[in-house]
Amino acid sequence: MPFEQHYLAGLDLRGRRVLVVGGGTVAQRRLPRLIASGAVVELVSPSVTPAVQGMVDAGELTWHERRFEAGDVEGAWYVVACTSNVEVNTQIGEEALSQRVFCVRADIAVEGTAVTPATGTHDGMLIGVLAGGEHRRSASVRDGLVAALRDGRIADQAAPPVGVALVGGGPGDPELITVQGKRLLAHADVVVADRLAPRELLEELPAHVEVVDAAKIPYGRAATQEFINQTLIDRAKEGKFVVRLKGGDPYVFGRGFEELLACAEAGIPVTVVPGVTSAFGVPALAGVPVTHRGVAHEVVVVSGHVAPDDPRSLVDWSAIARLRGTVVLMMAVERAGAFASALMEGRPGSTPVAVIQEGSTAAQRVYRSTLDTLGVDVKAWEVRPPAIIVVGPVAGLASANS
């Protein structure tokens, strides 16, 4: 039987002293998980990276600003030697060995008495892979295992989720959904999908999953909010796990909180998964930063579903017009000219405007305009929803990617 160099075990380090020697980028990578484990971390190093300094300033660990000294290992349950000096790491390892304390050597893994596995997380599980010190190999296998668990290629026998999940699917590109959103979608029995939710994700669903089109149903071309709420409640009460798949973020003009309130009133547990809002994601992909140093110190997202002079409007357009930063208009294509006029009460007509149609998808189109011609341009270009309109100096910034 071949000799196995390492024995894989999980250490409970809560409340126990862990010594880390070295404050460089290796320590920067190792410290967060040690801190998250509840260990009492003491760091010995004459200097640290800015990120490690941030952990010190936050009180997450104790920093001894000096070089390693004999006796530092005493009282430690676990030691990580990650200095840039092989001789110092060897000294640390020898002292740890004499004290019967397991020590990780970040420079020469096989010289230590412990090895840090390549780790990943999935739905509350911590997954570790050891490959005899071959870091690239263990990291590659770790990545493959986590990816397979997340997309369902490896079965996870954990208790299935219950109730309803409000999942933000991002601006349209299926790659932009969050890891948690993709994982919950893989567990769904029912998916209630918006028109703007990533369509390709529906194709990946197993055949038994019921898909409810929240935009086109037998009761009319557009589903009422009451119908959607009741569908979520009814399916969940049948014992099914329901994913409400939305475009963008559930709470950014997505009526997600209305759905949460309806479910809560019915006693249905709800999980909320934020998404990449199209208000920021779409401009970024089109080469338009909504903020930029020295150009815009503020960004305001405004719904355009009613005109500026509509009595139902909750927007103080005079205040918005006086702002100097970025205004992102959503659902504003039909009334683009009216919004431009309202903004020109406080901004020059030459203010740059970017219009991004069907952002993040293969059909994305980007147009450049100014406030004084926006209404005419939108009609001439035949812009149709969904589209994001970005107003402000940032819309005039040149980008090699736009």
Salt bridges, closest charged atoms under 4 A:
ASP12 OD2 - ARG14 NH2 2.73
ASP12 OD1 - ARG16 NH1 3.97
GLU42 OE2 - ARG17 NE 3.02
GLU42 OE1 - HIS64 NE2 2.87
GLU69 OE1 - ARG66 NH1 3.85
ASP72 OD1 - ARG66 NH2 2.93
ASP107 OD1 - ARG105 NE 2.84
ASP123 OD1 - ARG183 NH1 3.02
ASP143 OD1 - ARG142 NE 2.58
ASP151 OD2 - ARG153 NE 2.89
ASP156 OD2 - HIS122 NE2 3.34
ASP194 OD1 - ARG244 NH1 2.71
GLU204 OE1 - LYS182 NZ 3.67
GLU210 OE2 - ARG235 NH2 2.83
GLU238 OE1 - LYS240 NZ 3.38
GLU259 OE2 - ARG244 NE 3.15
GLU259 OE2 - LYS246 NZ 3.20
ASP310 OD2 - ARG312 NH2 2.96
GLU358 OE2 - ARG384 NH2 2.88
